[in-house]
Amino acid sequence: MLKPGYLSLLENGELQSRVSTLKKMLENCVLCPHQCKVNRLDGERGFCRTLDNVVVSGAEPHFGEEEELVGRYGSGTIFFSHCNLKCVFCQNYEISHCGEGEEITPNKLANLMLDLQDYGCHNINLVSPGHIVPQIVEAIYIAAKQGLSIPIVYNTNGYDLTDTLRLLDGIVDIYMPDIKFSDDTIAEKYLKVKQYYTIAKNAVKEMYRQVGDLKTNENNIAYKGLLIRHLVMPQNLAGTEKIMKFIADELSTKTYINIMAQYYPEYKAYEYEEISKQISEKEFQYAIDAAKTAGLTNIR
């Protein structure tokens, strides 16, 4: 197994350079597709409502992720508050929308990463990281100098800017994006952002360019690559066939794809009749069949 890429960047000075570049971007924030252009270092809040420190709602060894991330000792998961989507069916809206959690510095975030590694976690799993990339990279830099040496997982909703992702090249080992919807108009209705699918497609292509198909070691623990999640929606509102065809045609038929059946109407979902109930077994099987028809071979 290769050592995480960020250790090589630490050795040649590039990691420190990325920290400087990213921190400066907080002065005129265009880190995510919202392009708010606020000065977060001067107390200005954009869509994500986050300033120069991160807000963390929890950090723990997590055993509910994919088996390639969990292994024996769990995925070292850090849950960040706030989000750059406003999903009407969000199951964690107190955290994602309301920002519940503790504000911490990059130094303390680095300590959390090191604590999770000391516990034995197989990776550092960063949940909802897109709006706080500068702080995360600074924390990785601090932690790497103190012995952090496990893979970094970028666990995202898919609404990521390719320019920002390029600054993570060599830092992130495993990308784990959602692809939620295959139509920008439908996505805007339920996610409350513009051009979701257009942006997510470009983001996922950049992620794949950086890390390729998912790779695991002799114990089936992932150390590099792309892992895509797709939540099946009622009445196939997500447009699953189109997403699966995109993955097969523009990424790889070997792409790891986790098709998830756990949709549950939460938050404001009951205000939309079409998403006010769970999916059926038939709807889930339709999604699985769509992935197979597209030619995908690594379906979970």
C-alpha atoms as a printed R data frame, in Angstrom:
    type eleno elety resid chain resno       x      y       z
1   ATOM     1    CA   MET     A     1   0.000  0.000   0.000
2   ATOM     2    CA   LEU     A     2   1.302  3.430  -0.931
3   ATOM     3    CA   LYS     A     3   1.632  6.095   1.733
4   ATOM     4    CA   PRO     A     4  -0.996  8.848   1.602
5   ATOM     5    CA   GLY     A     5  -0.250 11.479  -1.015
6   ATOM     6    CA   TYR     A     6  -0.225 14.369   1.428
7   ATOM     7    CA   LEU     A     7   2.971 13.009   3.027
8   ATOM     8    CA   SER     A     8   4.826 13.411  -0.252
9   ATOM     9    CA   LEU     A     9   3.463 16.945  -0.567
10  ATOM    10    CA   LEU     A    10   4.600 17.652   2.988
11  ATOM    11    CA   GLU     A    11   8.128 16.526   2.150
12  ATOM    12    CA   ASN     A    12   8.489 18.675  -0.960
13  ATOM    13    CA   GLY     A    13   6.867 21.787   0.516
14  ATOM    14    CA   GLU     A    14   3.807 21.722  -1.721
15  ATOM    15    CA   LEU     A    15   1.390 21.032   1.143
16  ATOM    16    CA   GLN     A    16   2.437 24.220   2.926
17  ATOM    17    CA   SER     A    17   2.046 26.125  -0.334
18  ATOM    18    CA   ARG     A    18  -1.506 24.805  -0.764
19  ATOM    19    CA   VAL     A    19  -2.343 25.944   2.773
20  ATOM    20    CA   SER     A    20  -1.248 29.487   1.913
21  ATOM    21    CA   THR     A    21  -3.160 29.534  -1.374
22  ATOM    22    CA   LEU     A    22  -6.366 28.237   0.162
23  ATOM    23    CA   LYS     A    23  -6.304 30.464   3.245
24  ATOM    24    CA   LYS     A    24  -6.023 33.525   1.029
25  ATOM    25    CA   MET     A    25  -9.184 32.418  -0.790
26  ATOM    26    CA   LEU     A    26 -11.185 33.003   2.409
27  ATOM    27    CA   GLU     A    27 -10.740 36.753   1.836
28  ATOM    28    CA   ASN     A    28 -12.956 36.577  -1.267
29  ATOM    29    CA   CYS     A    29 -14.619 33.213  -0.959
30  ATOM    30    CA   VAL     A    30 -15.248 31.335  -4.185
31  ATOM    31    CA   LEU     A    31 -14.490 27.890  -2.761
32  ATOM    32    CA   CYS     A    32 -17.805 26.328  -3.753
33  ATOM    33    CA   PRO     A    33 -20.278 26.875  -6.624
34  ATOM    34    CA   HIS     A    34 -22.169 29.593  -4.733
35  ATOM    35    CA   GLN     A    35 -19.276 32.027  -5.385
36  ATOM    36    CA   CYS     A    36 -20.328 34.253  -2.462
37  ATOM    37    CA   LYS     A    37 -17.166 36.435  -2.631
38  ATOM    38    CA   VAL     A    38 -17.426 37.322   1.061
39  ATOM    39    CA   ASN     A    39 -14.416 38.011   3.288
40  ATOM    40    CA   ARG     A    40 -14.734 35.210   5.816
41  ATOM    41    CA   LEU     A    41 -11.607 36.406   7.620
42  ATOM    42    CA   ASP     A    42 -13.403 39.680   8.341
43  ATOM    43    CA   GLY     A    43 -16.627 38.224   9.718
44  ATOM    44    CA   GLU     A    44 -18.633 38.137   6.478
45  ATOM    45    CA   ARG     A    45 -20.881 35.107   6.098
46  ATOM    46    CA   GLY     A    46 -21.968 33.589   2.796
47  ATOM    47    CA   PHE     A    47 -24.336 30.734   1.968
48  ATOM    48    CA   CYS     A    48 -22.588 28.290   4.316
49  ATOM    49    CA   ARG     A    49 -22.594 30.737   7.264
50  ATOM    50    CA   THR     A    50 -19.071 29.595   8.233
51  ATOM    51    CA   LEU     A    51 -16.192 31.967   8.957
52  ATOM    52    CA   ASP     A    52 -12.491 31.171   9.410
53  ATOM    53    CA   ASN     A    53 -12.938 28.275  11.843
54  ATOM    54    CA   VAL     A    54 -14.793 25.021  11.241
55  ATOM    55    CA   VAL     A    55 -17.845 23.911  13.203
56  ATOM    56    CA   VAL     A    56 -17.796 20.230  14.189
57  ATOM    57    CA   SER     A    57 -20.862 18.336  15.370
58  ATOM    58    CA   GLY     A    58 -19.028 15.111  16.183
59  ATOM    59    CA   ALA     A    59 -15.889 13.026  15.653
60  ATOM    60    CA   GLU     A    60 -15.748  9.296  16.224
61  ATOM    61    CA   PRO     A    61 -14.827  5.887  14.831
62  ATOM    62    CA   HIS     A    62 -17.820  5.199  12.599
63  ATOM    63    CA   PHE     A    63 -18.984  1.710  11.686
64  ATOM    64    CA   GLY     A    64 -21.947  2.588   9.473
65  ATOM    65    CA   GLU     A    65 -19.954  3.402   6.338
66  ATOM    66    CA   GLU     A    66 -19.000  1.099   3.463
67  ATOM    67    CA   GLU     A    67 -17.049 -1.971   4.608
68  ATOM    68    CA   GLU     A    68 -13.983 -0.888   2.633
69  ATOM    69    CA   LEU     A    69 -13.756  2.190   4.868
70  ATOM    70    CA   VAL     A    70 -14.806  0.643   8.184
71  ATOM    71    CA   GLY     A    71 -12.576 -2.425   8.486
72  ATOM    72    CA   ARG     A    72 -12.064 -3.597  12.052
73  ATOM    73    CA   TYR     A    73 -11.538 -0.306  13.851
74  ATOM    74    CA   GLY     A    74 -13.869  2.015  12.008
75  ATOM    75    CA   SER     A    75 -13.687  5.042   9.766
76  ATOM    76    CA   GLY     A    76 -12.398  8.097  11.628
77  ATOM    77    CA   THR     A    77 -15.350 10.302  10.846
78  ATOM    78    CA   ILE     A    78 -15.520 14.039  11.496
79  ATOM    79    CA   PHE     A    79 -18.956 15.558  10.954
80  ATOM    80    CA   PHE     A    80 -18.848 19.211   9.918
81  ATOM    81    CA   SER     A    81 -21.785 21.534  10.485
82  ATOM    82    CA   HIS     A    82 -23.344 23.712   7.800
83  ATOM    83    CA   CYS     A    83 -23.656 22.642   4.169
84  ATOM    84    CA   ASN     A    84 -23.765 24.228   0.737
85  ATOM    85    CA   LEU     A    85 -27.062 22.485  -0.076
86  ATOM    86    CA   LYS     A    86 -30.457 23.044   1.548
87  ATOM    87    CA   CYS     A    87 -32.088 19.669   0.907
88  ATOM    88    CA   VAL     A    88 -35.774 19.708   1.827
89  ATOM    89    CA   PHE     A    89 -35.474 16.060   2.934
90  ATOM    90    CA   CYS     A    90 -32.297 16.520   5.002
91  ATOM    91    CA   GLN     A    91 -32.039 13.997   7.846
92  ATOM    92    CA   ASN     A    92 -29.468 16.086   9.725
93  ATOM    93    CA   TYR     A    93 -30.911 19.560   9.231
94  ATOM    94    CA   GLU     A    94 -30.079 20.668  12.783
95  ATOM    95    CA   ILE     A    95 -26.421 20.254  11.853
96  ATOM    96    CA   SER     A    96 -26.439 20.976   8.121
97  ATOM    97    CA   HIS     A    97 -28.925 23.865   8.066
98  ATOM    98    CA   CYS     A    98 -28.834 25.247  11.601
99  ATOM    99    CA   GLY     A    99 -25.125 24.757  12.236
100 ATOM   100    CA   GLU     A   100 -25.300 22.976  15.576
101 ATOM   101    CA   GLY     A   101 -21.821 22.034  16.790
102 ATOM   102    CA   GLU     A   102 -18.613 23.354  18.293
103 ATOM   103    CA   GLU     A   103 -16.421 25.924  16.565
104 ATOM   104    CA   ILE     A   104 -12.794 24.804  16.562
105 ATOM   105    CA   THR     A   105  -9.476 25.976  15.122
106 ATOM   106    CA   PRO     A   106  -7.400 24.078  12.543
107 ATOM   107    CA   ASN     A   107  -5.018 23.119  15.370
108 ATOM   108    CA   LYS     A   108  -7.815 21.435  17.303
109 ATOM   109    CA   LEU     A   109  -9.074 19.793  14.118
110 ATOM   110    CA   ALA     A   110  -5.570 18.382  13.591
111 ATOM   111    CA   ASN     A   111  -5.690 16.976  17.123
112 ATOM   112    CA   LEU     A   112  -9.004 15.277  16.361
113 ATOM   113    CA   MET     A   113  -7.439 13.619  13.315
114 ATOM   114    CA   LEU     A   114  -4.504 12.372  15.367
115 ATOM   115    CA   ASP     A   115  -6.816 11.072  18.113
116 ATOM   116    CA   LEU     A   116  -8.818  9.071  15.564
117 ATOM   117    CA   GLN     A   117  -5.611  7.624  14.141
118 ATOM   118    CA   ASP     A   118  -4.443  6.700  17.652
119 ATOM   119    CA   TYR     A   119  -7.729  4.865  18.170
120 ATOM   120    CA   GLY     A   120  -6.867  2.684  15.172
121 ATOM   121    CA   CYS     A   121  -9.211  4.160  12.558
122 ATOM   122    CA   HIS     A   122  -8.317  3.240   8.997
123 ATOM   123    CA   ASN     A   123  -8.860  6.726   7.549
124 ATOM   124    CA   ILE     A   124  -9.937 10.271   8.291
125 ATOM   125    CA   ASN     A   125 -13.457 10.670   6.890
126 ATOM   126    CA   LEU     A   126 -14.413 14.332   6.355
127 ATOM   127    CA   VAL     A   127 -18.198 14.716   6.079
128 ATOM   128    CA   SER     A   128 -19.508 17.864   4.298
129 ATOM   129    CA   PRO     A   129 -16.079 19.415   3.673
130 ATOM   130    CA   GLY     A   130 -16.658 21.557   0.562
131 ATOM   131    CA   HIS     A   131 -17.082 24.908   2.313
132 ATOM   132    CA   ILE     A   132 -14.079 24.524   4.643
133 ATOM   133    CA   VAL     A   133 -11.319 23.174   2.407
134 ATOM   134    CA   PRO     A   134  -8.698 25.754   3.558
135 ATOM   135    CA   GLN     A   135  -9.170 24.875   7.226
136 ATOM   136    CA   ILE     A   136  -9.116 21.150   6.485
137 ATOM   137    CA   VAL     A   137  -5.898 21.345   4.465
138 ATOM   138    CA   GLU     A   138  -4.248 23.421   7.184
139 ATOM   139    CA   ALA     A   139  -5.284 20.813   9.774
140 ATOM   140    CA   ILE     A   140  -3.896 18.003   7.600
141 ATOM   141    CA   TYR     A   141  -0.638 19.933   7.281
142 ATOM   142    CA   ILE     A   142  -0.388 20.384  11.070
143 ATOM   143    CA   ALA     A   143  -1.345 16.763  11.776
144 ATOM   144    CA   ALA     A   144   0.999 15.348   9.114
145 ATOM   145    CA   LYS     A   145   3.938 17.097  10.766
146 ATOM   146    CA   GLN     A   146   2.930 15.297  13.974
147 ATOM   147    CA   GLY     A   147   2.604 11.834  12.476
148 ATOM   148    CA   LEU     A   148  -0.735 11.583  10.670
149 ATOM   149    CA   SER     A   149  -0.308  8.838   8.092
150 ATOM   150    CA   ILE     A   150  -3.722  7.366   7.191
151 ATOM   151    CA   PRO     A   151  -5.798  8.113   4.065
152 ATOM   152    CA   ILE     A   152  -8.031 11.178   3.796
153 ATOM   153    CA   VAL     A   153 -11.633 10.601   2.683
154 ATOM   154    CA   TYR     A   154 -13.515 13.538   1.140
155 ATOM   155    CA   ASN     A   155 -17.164 12.677   1.884
156 ATOM   156    CA   THR     A   156 -19.232 15.179  -0.093
157 ATOM   157    CA   ASN     A   157 -22.690 15.944  -1.476
158 ATOM   158    CA   GLY     A   158 -21.146 16.387  -4.939
159 ATOM   159    CA   TYR     A   159 -21.752 20.145  -5.171
160 ATOM   160    CA   ASP     A   160 -18.051 20.926  -5.466
161 ATOM   161    CA   LEU     A   161 -16.121 23.381  -7.585
162 ATOM   162    CA   THR     A   162 -13.506 21.789  -9.843
163 ATOM   163    CA   ASP     A   163 -11.048 24.657  -9.255
164 ATOM   164    CA   THR     A   164 -11.104 23.917  -5.522
165 ATOM   165    CA   LEU     A   165 -10.844 20.175  -6.084
166 ATOM   166    CA   ARG     A   166  -7.667 20.698  -8.133
167 ATOM   167    CA   LEU     A   167  -6.080 22.218  -5.029
168 ATOM   168    CA   LEU     A   168  -6.820 18.917  -3.250
169 ATOM   169    CA   ASP     A   169  -4.986 16.843  -5.874
170 ATOM   170    CA   GLY     A   170  -2.506 14.659  -3.990
171 ATOM   171    CA   ILE     A   171  -4.018 15.560  -0.609
172 ATOM   172    CA   VAL     A   172  -7.261 13.577  -0.748
173 ATOM   173    CA   ASP     A   173  -6.776  9.834  -1.168
174 ATOM   174    CA   ILE     A   174 -10.411  8.722  -1.392
175 ATOM   175    CA   TYR     A   175 -13.255 10.750  -2.836
176 ATOM   176    CA   MET     A   176 -16.774  9.740  -1.786
177 ATOM   177    CA   PRO     A   177 -19.318 12.000  -3.531
178 ATOM   178    CA   ASP     A   178 -23.073 11.697  -3.745
179 ATOM   179    CA   ILE     A   179 -24.758 12.111  -7.084
180 ATOM   180    CA   LYS     A   180 -28.271 13.008  -5.987
181 ATOM   181    CA   PHE     A   181 -30.195 14.052  -9.113
182 ATOM   182    CA   SER     A   182 -29.644 13.953 -12.873
183 ATOM   183    CA   ASP     A   183 -31.691 17.013 -13.770
184 ATOM   184    CA   ASP     A   184 -30.752 20.560 -12.738
185 ATOM   185    CA   THR     A   185 -34.354 21.774 -12.524
186 ATOM   186    CA   ILE     A   186 -35.562 18.878 -10.377
187 ATOM   187    CA   ALA     A   187 -32.467 19.171  -8.195
188 ATOM   188    CA   GLU     A   188 -33.106 22.873  -7.626
189 ATOM   189    CA   LYS     A   189 -36.617 22.094  -6.375
190 ATOM   190    CA   TYR     A   190 -35.379 19.714  -3.664
191 ATOM   191    CA   LEU     A   191 -31.810 20.890  -2.982
192 ATOM   192    CA   LYS     A   192 -32.396 24.643  -3.388
193 ATOM   193    CA   VAL     A   193 -29.256 25.234  -5.455
194 ATOM   194    CA   LYS     A   194 -28.694 25.868  -9.150
195 ATOM   195    CA   GLN     A   195 -27.063 23.530 -11.696
196 ATOM   196    CA   TYR     A   196 -26.542 20.688  -9.232
197 ATOM   197    CA   TYR     A   197 -26.130 17.907 -11.792
198 ATOM   198    CA   THR     A   198 -24.022 19.958 -14.178
199 ATOM   199    CA   ILE     A   199 -21.654 20.865 -11.353
200 ATOM   200    CA   ALA     A   200 -21.644 17.407  -9.746
201 ATOM   201    CA   LYS     A   201 -20.753 15.719 -13.048
202 ATOM   202    CA   ASN     A   202 -17.739 17.967 -13.544
203 ATOM   203    CA   ALA     A   203 -16.706 17.532  -9.929
204 ATOM   204    CA   VAL     A   204 -16.871 13.751 -10.048
205 ATOM   205    CA   LYS     A   205 -14.897 13.652 -13.303
206 ATOM   206    CA   GLU     A   206 -12.157 15.700 -11.642
207 ATOM   207    CA   MET     A   207 -12.193 13.395  -8.608
208 ATOM   208    CA   TYR     A   208 -11.835 10.367 -10.859
209 ATOM   209    CA   ARG     A   209  -8.986 12.008 -12.759
210 ATOM   210    CA   GLN     A   210  -7.109 12.409  -9.500
211 ATOM   211    CA   VAL     A   211  -7.635  9.015  -7.859
212 ATOM   212    CA   GLY     A   212  -9.132  6.521 -10.354
213 ATOM   213    CA   ASP     A   213 -11.094  3.416  -9.389
214 ATOM   214    CA   LEU     A   214 -11.237  2.359  -5.738
215 ATOM   215    CA   LYS     A   215  -8.208  0.373  -4.584
216 ATOM   216    CA   THR     A   216  -8.070 -1.830  -1.487
217 ATOM   217    CA   ASN     A   217  -5.304 -3.641   0.373
218 ATOM   218    CA   GLU     A   218  -5.041 -7.319   1.329
219 ATOM   219    CA   ASN     A   219  -7.576 -6.736   4.137
220 ATOM   220    CA   ASN     A   220 -10.081 -5.100   1.764
221 ATOM   221    CA   ILE     A   221  -9.458 -1.664   3.288
222 ATOM   222    CA   ALA     A   222  -9.601  1.188   0.784
223 ATOM   223    CA   TYR     A   223  -6.504  3.358   0.449
224 ATOM   224    CA   LYS     A   224  -7.186  5.291  -2.767
225 ATOM   225    CA   GLY     A   225  -9.862  5.882  -5.365
226 ATOM   226    CA   LEU     A   226 -13.417  6.971  -6.052
227 ATOM   227    CA   LEU     A   227 -16.523  5.678  -4.291
228 ATOM   228    CA   ILE     A   228 -19.884  7.084  -5.448
229 ATOM   229    CA   ARG     A   229 -23.103  7.061  -3.458
230 ATOM   230    CA   HIS     A   230 -26.566  7.385  -4.974
231 ATOM   231    CA   LEU     A   231 -29.757  7.617  -2.918
232 ATOM   232    CA   VAL     A   232 -32.800  6.160  -4.653
233 ATOM   233    CA   MET     A   233 -35.706  8.617  -4.540
234 ATOM   234    CA   PRO     A   234 -39.454  7.909  -4.753
235 ATOM   235    CA   GLN     A   235 -40.900  7.754  -8.282
236 ATOM   236    CA   ASN     A   236 -37.347  7.735  -9.686
237 ATOM   237    CA   LEU     A   237 -37.163 11.502  -9.224
238 ATOM   238    CA   ALA     A   238 -33.385 11.226  -9.027
239 ATOM   239    CA   GLY     A   239 -33.198 10.023 -12.633
240 ATOM   240    CA   THR     A   240 -31.056  7.027 -11.719
241 ATOM   241    CA   GLU     A   241 -30.623  5.633 -15.249
242 ATOM   242    CA   LYS     A   242 -29.016  8.846 -16.487
243 ATOM   243    CA   ILE     A   243 -26.604  8.928 -13.543
244 ATOM   244    CA   MET     A   244 -25.562  5.305 -14.024
245 ATOM   245    CA   LYS     A   245 -25.001  5.851 -17.735
246 ATOM   246    CA   PHE     A   246 -22.838  8.900 -16.987
247 ATOM   247    CA   ILE     A   247 -20.715  6.882 -14.544
248 ATOM   248    CA   ALA     A   248 -20.253  3.982 -16.950
249 ATOM   249    CA   ASP     A   249 -19.623  6.089 -20.071
250 ATOM   250    CA   GLU     A   250 -17.537  8.967 -18.694
251 ATOM   251    CA   LEU     A   251 -15.754  7.396 -15.710
252 ATOM   252    CA   SER     A   252 -15.397  3.613 -15.666
253 ATOM   253    CA   THR     A   253 -17.599  0.530 -15.650
254 ATOM   254    CA   LYS     A   254 -15.526 -0.555 -12.635
255 ATOM   255    CA   THR     A   255 -16.527  2.505 -10.598
256 ATOM   256    CA   TYR     A   256 -17.580  1.580  -7.060
257 ATOM   257    CA   ILE     A   257 -21.224  2.640  -6.740
258 ATOM   258    CA   ASN     A   258 -23.280  2.292  -3.559
259 ATOM   259    CA   ILE     A   259 -26.971  2.446  -4.446
260 ATOM   260    CA   MET     A   260 -28.775  3.285  -1.221
261 ATOM   261    CA   ALA     A   261 -32.329  2.357  -0.262
262 ATOM   262    CA   GLN     A   262 -32.612  4.289   3.007
263 ATOM   263    CA   TYR     A   263 -34.531  7.334   1.814
264 ATOM   264    CA   TYR     A   264 -36.828  8.543   4.580
265 ATOM   265    CA   PRO     A   265 -38.944 11.715   4.503
266 ATOM   266    CA   GLU     A   266 -37.504 14.148   7.025
267 ATOM   267    CA   TYR     A   267 -37.410 17.906   7.598
268 ATOM   268    CA   LYS     A   268 -39.735 19.490   4.993
269 ATOM   269    CA   ALA     A   269 -40.246 16.400   2.815
270 ATOM   270    CA   TYR     A   270 -43.893 16.097   3.849
271 ATOM   271    CA   GLU     A   271 -44.585 19.412   2.133
272 ATOM   272    CA   TYR     A   272 -43.898 17.623  -1.183
273 ATOM   273    CA   GLU     A   273 -46.362 14.794  -1.750
274 ATOM   274    CA   GLU     A   274 -44.126 13.001  -4.253
275 ATOM   275    CA   ILE     A   275 -41.286 12.554  -1.710
276 ATOM   276    CA   SER     A   276 -43.420 12.140   1.415
277 ATOM   277    CA   LYS     A   277 -42.999  8.365   1.629
278 ATOM   278    CA   GLN     A   278 -40.201  5.800   1.568
279 ATOM   279    CA   ILE     A   279 -39.259  3.981  -1.611
280 ATOM   280    CA   SER     A   280 -40.622  0.562  -2.495
281 ATOM   281    CA   GLU     A   281 -38.624 -2.599  -3.075
282 ATOM   282    CA   LYS     A   282 -39.619 -2.344  -6.742
283 ATOM   283    CA   GLU     A   283 -38.174  1.179  -6.992
284 ATOM   284    CA   PHE     A   284 -34.914  0.050  -5.425
285 ATOM   285    CA   GLN     A   285 -34.625 -2.959  -7.734
286 ATOM   286    CA   TYR     A   286 -35.250 -0.669 -10.697
287 ATOM   287    CA   ALA     A   287 -32.219  1.371  -9.670
288 ATOM   288    CA   ILE     A   288 -30.044 -1.724  -9.350
289 ATOM   289    CA   ASP     A   289 -31.180 -2.915 -12.770
290 ATOM   290    CA   ALA     A   290 -30.396  0.513 -14.245
291 ATOM   291    CA   ALA     A   291 -26.823  0.260 -12.976
292 ATOM   292    CA   LYS     A   292 -26.405 -3.198 -14.441
293 ATOM   293    CA   THR     A   293 -27.917 -2.147 -17.762
294 ATOM   294    CA   ALA     A   294 -25.440  0.722 -17.933
295 ATOM   295    CA   GLY     A   295 -22.631 -1.842 -17.658
296 ATOM   296    CA   LEU     A   296 -21.466 -1.095 -14.117
297 ATOM   297    CA   THR     A   297 -19.851 -4.083 -12.423
298 ATOM   298    CA   ASN     A   298 -18.984 -2.853  -8.910
299 ATOM   299    CA   ILE     A   299 -22.469 -2.267  -7.470
300 ATOM   300    CA   ARG     A   300 -23.143 -2.354  -3.728
